[in-house]
Amino acid sequence: MTKDEIQAQIDQLKMDYIRIQGDLDKLEANGGNVTMLEKSLNRIEDELAELRQQLERAQ
């Protein structure tokens, strides 16, 4: 994977994270169950960490 491809994946995950965080905030404000969204955020954080490591190795 090239640096540009890795960066594109990072950017996409960041957008997904922001969207899910907004959904979580709304659901939490209405007393909903946020467990699945929290798991999604944790998964994205892990993926971002891995991609950032790949990006560092690619430079």
Secondary structure, 3 states (H helix, E strand, C coil): CCHHHHHHHHHHHHHHHHHHHHHHHHHHHCCCCCHHHHHHHHHHHHHHHHHHHHHHHHC
